[in-house]
């Protein structure tokens, strides 16, 4: 495994999500050097100062940042969170126009500053923006991908663990497709430990029903709306999940995660970014092509692809 020594992560965007990614990366030791970049000078300098004040307690990682693009230079991974914030009641797709323009302008500049980096798009709608970013840079799909449904999958596993009375790490299930309203769980190969999801029972927890699984899937899909309605933004969990993706890259883990890459003839889907289980390593993310889908799941995956294709077409 080609672990990257003296690693550098740059987070682009010093809003609630970007600052949470930087904070999570610091406390987890995700990278040796963490940088925060934003064009809003006063804001980014204040966030960096606040984070720096706590580095006595974060191990060997350090934090720098500012509003000059030189902050990005030397990065091994660049996580992009910059863009308009999702408002209460607003879908991720409704953010597309303004954030697409930001990505088109910013990506060539970031690539010039960090020509060898792996780029991770967190800004929503992340699947659509990944297609835009890949087109704007010409990078191979494995080097520019979205955080996708990594967080949605964590939400799913947490809900299932609560219901089944087990630890979250014992739940093996994935959300795939769009990071948004057409996402869905891969129930056909979901399990708790080695037991298929519908066969699991452990007193006092009775077996799950199909109706319960459907309700859980809806709760997971709509979880971000609930958080945004209550506090204005989702930030802690996406910060943690983004830091975890960064670790898989910098430590060359070859970890399987449901990130979103621009797919090439994946079950007939081409040129659209969707989350499917993918191998994440120092070279980026590569979809696991032999991931099994039931016929119903393939229909849902293609429905998700069609929705995203329509959204991308509107932005061209």
C-alpha positions as CSV (number, residue, x, y, z in Angstrom):
1,X,0.0,0.0,0.0
2,X,1.4,3.4,-1.1
3,X,0.6,5.5,1.9
4,X,1.2,9.2,1.2
5,X,3.8,10.6,3.5
6,X,3.6,14.2,4.7
7,X,0.1,14.3,3.2
8,X,-1.8,17.5,2.5
9,X,-5.5,18.0,2.4
10,X,-7.1,21.2,1.2
11,X,-10.7,22.0,1.9
12,X,-12.2,24.6,-0.4
13,X,-15.0,26.6,1.2
14,X,-15.0,27.8,4.8
15,X,-18.7,27.6,5.5
16,X,-20.3,25.2,7.9
17,X,-19.5,22.1,5.8
18,X,-16.0,23.0,4.9
19,X,-15.0,24.0,8.4
20,X,-16.5,20.8,9.7
21,X,-14.5,18.8,7.2
22,X,-11.3,20.5,8.3
23,X,-12.2,20.0,12.0
24,X,-13.0,16.3,11.5
25,X,-9.8,15.8,9.5
26,X,-7.8,17.5,12.3
27,X,-9.2,15.5,15.1
28,X,-9.0,12.2,13.2
29,X,-5.5,12.8,11.9
30,X,-6.7,12.3,8.4
31,X,-3.8,14.3,6.9
32,X,-0.5,15.6,8.2
33,X,-1.3,19.1,6.9
34,X,-4.8,20.5,6.6
35,X,-5.5,23.7,4.7
36,X,-8.7,25.8,4.4
37,X,-9.2,28.0,1.3
38,X,-12.0,30.5,0.7
39,X,-12.2,33.8,-1.2
40,X,-13.8,35.4,1.9
41,X,-10.6,36.5,3.6
42,X,-11.9,37.5,7.0
43,X,-14.1,34.4,7.3
44,X,-11.4,31.8,6.3
45,X,-8.7,33.5,8.5
46,X,-11.1,33.4,11.5
47,X,-11.9,29.7,10.9
48,X,-8.2,28.8,10.6
49,X,-7.3,30.7,13.7
50,X,-10.1,29.0,15.7
51,X,-9.0,25.6,14.5
52,X,-5.3,26.4,15.1
53,X,-6.0,27.3,18.7
54,X,-7.0,23.7,19.4
55,X,-4.1,21.9,17.7
56,X,-2.5,21.1,21.0
57,X,-5.3,18.5,21.3
58,X,-5.3,17.1,17.8
59,X,-2.0,15.2,17.5
60,X,0.5,15.9,14.8
61,X,-1.8,17.5,12.2
62,X,-1.5,21.2,11.6
63,X,-3.9,23.8,10.0
64,X,-3.2,26.7,7.6
65,X,-5.3,28.6,5.2
66,X,-6.4,31.8,3.6
67,X,-7.9,33.5,0.5
68,X,-4.9,33.2,-1.8
69,X,-5.0,30.3,-4.3
70,X,-1.4,29.3,-3.2
71,X,-3.0,27.7,-0.2
72,X,-4.0,24.8,-2.4
73,X,-0.5,24.1,-3.8
74,X,1.0,20.8,-2.9
75,X,-2.3,19.2,-2.0
76,X,-2.7,15.4,-2.4
77,X,-6.5,15.7,-1.9
78,X,-8.8,18.6,-2.5
79,X,-12.3,18.5,-1.0
80,X,-14.7,21.0,-2.5
81,X,-17.5,22.3,-0.4
82,X,-17.8,25.9,-1.8
83,X,-21.2,26.9,-3.2
84,X,-24.6,28.2,-2.3
85,X,-26.1,26.6,0.8
86,X,-29.2,24.5,0.6
87,X,-32.2,26.3,2.2
88,X,-35.0,24.7,4.2
89,X,-37.4,23.1,1.7
90,X,-35.0,23.4,-1.2
91,X,-33.9,20.3,-3.1
92,X,-30.3,19.6,-4.0
93,X,-31.2,19.9,-7.7
94,X,-32.5,23.5,-7.2
95,X,-29.0,24.5,-6.2
96,X,-27.6,23.2,-9.5
97,X,-27.5,26.4,-11.6
98,X,-25.5,28.7,-9.3
99,X,-23.2,25.9,-8.1
100,X,-22.4,24.7,-11.6
101,X,-21.1,28.1,-12.5
102,X,-18.9,28.2,-9.4
103,X,-17.5,24.7,-10.3
104,X,-16.9,25.6,-13.9
105,X,-14.9,28.7,-12.9
106,X,-13.1,27.2,-10.0
107,X,-12.0,23.7,-11.1
108,X,-9.4,24.8,-13.7
109,X,-7.8,27.1,-11.1
110,X,-7.7,24.4,-8.5
111,X,-6.2,21.9,-11.0
112,X,-3.5,24.4,-11.9
113,X,-2.6,24.8,-8.2
114,X,-2.7,21.1,-7.4
115,X,-2.2,19.2,-10.7
116,X,-1.6,15.8,-9.1
117,X,-4.4,15.9,-6.5
118,X,-7.5,13.7,-6.2
119,X,-10.6,15.9,-6.1
120,X,-13.7,15.1,-4.0
121,X,-16.9,17.1,-4.7
122,X,-19.1,17.6,-1.6
123,X,-21.0,20.7,-2.9
124,X,-24.6,19.9,-3.9
125,X,-26.0,18.6,-6.1
126,X,-22.7,16.6,-6.0
127,X,-23.5,14.1,-8.7
128,X,-24.4,16.7,-11.3
129,X,-21.4,18.9,-10.3
130,X,-19.0,15.9,-10.6
131,X,-20.0,15.6,-14.3
132,X,-19.5,19.4,-14.7
133,X,-16.1,19.3,-12.9
134,X,-14.9,16.3,-14.9
135,X,-15.8,18.0,-18.2
136,X,-14.2,21.3,-17.0
137,X,-10.9,19.6,-16.2
138,X,-10.6,16.6,-18.5
139,X,-9.4,14.5,-15.5
140,X,-10.0,10.8,-15.6
141,X,-13.2,9.9,-13.7
142,X,-11.3,8.1,-10.9
143,X,-9.5,11.3,-9.9
144,X,-12.6,13.5,-9.6
145,X,-15.6,12.1,-7.8
146,X,-18.2,13.0,-5.3
147,X,-18.8,12.0,-1.7
148,X,-22.0,10.6,-3.0
149,X,-24.0,8.4,-0.7
150,X,-21.3,7.7,1.8
151,X,-23.2,9.8,4.4
152,X,-26.6,8.4,3.3
153,X,-25.2,4.9,3.8
154,X,-24.0,5.8,7.3
155,X,-27.5,7.2,8.0
156,X,-29.0,3.9,6.8
157,X,-26.7,1.7,8.9
158,X,-27.4,3.9,12.0
159,X,-31.1,3.5,11.6
160,X,-30.9,-0.3,11.0
161,X,-28.6,-0.7,13.9
162,X,-30.9,1.2,16.2
163,X,-33.8,-1.0,15.1
164,X,-31.9,-4.3,15.2
165,X,-30.1,-3.7,18.5
166,X,-26.6,-4.1,17.1
167,X,-23.6,-1.8,16.6
168,X,-23.5,0.2,13.4
169,X,-20.3,-1.5,12.3
170,X,-22.3,-4.8,12.2
171,X,-24.7,-3.6,9.6
172,X,-23.7,-4.2,6.0
173,X,-26.0,-2.2,3.6
174,X,-25.5,0.5,1.0
175,X,-27.5,3.5,-0.4
176,X,-26.7,3.9,-4.1
177,X,-27.8,6.1,-7.0
178,X,-28.2,9.9,-6.7
179,X,-27.3,11.6,-3.5
180,X,-30.8,12.9,-3.4
181,X,-34.4,12.1,-4.0
182,X,-34.0,9.1,-6.3
183,X,-31.4,7.3,-4.0
184,X,-32.3,3.8,-2.8
185,X,-30.9,1.0,-0.6
186,X,-29.4,-2.2,-2.1
187,X,-31.7,-4.4,0.0
188,X,-30.9,-7.5,-2.1
189,X,-27.5,-7.9,-0.5
190,X,-28.0,-6.1,2.8
191,X,-27.2,-8.1,6.0
192,X,-26.6,-7.8,9.7
193,X,-23.4,-9.7,10.4
194,X,-23.8,-12.6,8.0
195,X,-27.6,-12.8,8.3
196,X,-29.7,-11.4,5.4
197,X,-31.6,-8.3,6.6
198,X,-35.1,-9.8,6.6
199,X,-33.9,-12.9,8.5
200,X,-32.3,-11.1,11.4
201,X,-33.9,-11.2,14.8
202,X,-32.5,-10.9,18.3
203,X,-34.7,-10.7,21.4
204,X,-36.2,-8.2,22.2
205,X,-35.9,-7.1,18.5
206,X,-38.3,-8.9,16.2
207,X,-37.5,-9.4,12.5
208,X,-37.7,-6.4,10.2
209,X,-40.6,-6.2,7.7
210,X,-40.6,-5.0,4.2
211,X,-42.8,-2.1,5.3
212,X,-40.3,-1.1,8.0
213,X,-37.4,-1.2,5.4
214,X,-39.4,1.1,3.1
215,X,-40.1,3.5,6.0
216,X,-36.4,3.5,6.9
217,X,-35.4,4.2,3.3
218,X,-37.7,7.2,3.2
219,X,-36.3,8.5,6.5
220,X,-32.7,8.2,5.2
221,X,-33.6,9.9,1.9
222,X,-35.2,12.8,3.8
223,X,-32.8,13.0,6.7
224,X,-31.0,16.1,5.4
225,X,-34.2,18.0,5.0
226,X,-35.1,17.4,8.6
227,X,-31.7,18.6,9.8
228,X,-31.7,21.6,7.6
229,X,-35.2,22.5,8.8
230,X,-34.1,22.4,12.4
231,X,-30.6,23.9,12.3
232,X,-30.1,25.4,8.9
233,X,-27.4,23.1,7.6
234,X,-26.0,19.6,7.8
235,X,-22.3,19.8,8.7
236,X,-21.0,17.4,11.4
237,X,-21.8,14.1,9.7
238,X,-20.7,15.2,6.2
239,X,-17.5,16.5,7.8
240,X,-16.8,13.1,9.3
241,X,-17.8,11.1,6.2
242,X,-15.6,13.4,4.0
243,X,-12.7,12.9,6.4
244,X,-13.1,9.2,6.1
245,X,-13.0,9.3,2.3
246,X,-9.8,11.4,2.5
247,X,-8.2,8.8,4.8
248,X,-9.0,6.0,2.3
249,X,-7.2,8.0,-0.4
250,X,-4.2,9.2,1.6
251,X,-3.7,5.8,3.2
252,X,-4.2,3.9,-0.1
253,X,-6.7,1.7,1.7
254,X,-8.6,0.2,-1.3
255,X,-11.7,0.6,0.8
256,X,-15.1,-0.1,-0.8
257,X,-17.3,3.0,-0.4
258,X,-20.4,4.2,-2.3
259,X,-18.8,7.3,-3.9
260,X,-20.1,8.9,-7.1
261,X,-17.9,8.8,-10.2
262,X,-18.8,9.5,-13.8
263,X,-19.7,6.0,-14.9
264,X,-18.6,4.3,-18.1
265,X,-21.0,1.5,-19.3
266,X,-22.0,0.5,-15.8
267,X,-25.1,-1.7,-16.4
268,X,-25.6,0.4,-19.5
269,X,-25.2,3.8,-17.8
270,X,-22.6,6.1,-19.4
271,X,-21.5,9.7,-18.7
272,X,-23.5,10.2,-15.6
273,X,-22.2,10.3,-12.0
274,X,-23.9,8.0,-9.6
275,X,-22.9,6.4,-6.3
276,X,-22.1,2.7,-6.5
277,X,-19.7,0.7,-4.4
278,X,-16.3,1.7,-5.5
279,X,-12.7,1.0,-4.5
280,X,-11.1,4.1,-3.0
281,X,-7.3,4.3,-3.0
282,X,-4.4,6.7,-3.6
283,X,-5.3,6.8,-7.3
284,X,-8.9,7.7,-6.7
285,X,-12.2,5.8,-7.0
286,X,-13.0,2.9,-9.3
287,X,-16.6,1.4,-9.4
288,X,-16.9,-2.3,-8.5
289,X,-18.3,-3.5,-11.8
290,X,-19.7,-6.8,-10.6
291,X,-21.8,-5.3,-7.8
292,X,-25.0,-7.4,-7.9
293,X,-28.4,-5.7,-8.4
294,X,-31.8,-7.2,-8.5
295,X,-34.0,-6.4,-11.5
296,X,-36.0,-3.9,-9.4
297,X,-32.8,-2.3,-8.2
298,X,-31.5,-2.0,-11.8
299,X,-34.7,-0.2,-12.7
300,X,-34.2,2.2,-9.8
301,X,-30.6,2.8,-10.7
302,X,-31.6,3.7,-14.3
303,X,-34.4,5.9,-13.0
304,X,-31.8,7.7,-10.9
305,X,-29.5,8.0,-13.9
306,X,-32.3,9.4,-16.1
307,X,-33.1,12.1,-13.4
308,X,-29.5,13.2,-13.3
309,X,-29.0,13.1,-17.0
310,X,-31.9,15.5,-17.4
311,X,-30.4,17.8,-14.7
312,X,-27.0,17.8,-16.5
313,X,-28.6,18.5,-19.8
314,X,-30.4,21.6,-18.5
315,X,-27.1,23.1,-17.4
316,X,-25.3,22.7,-20.7
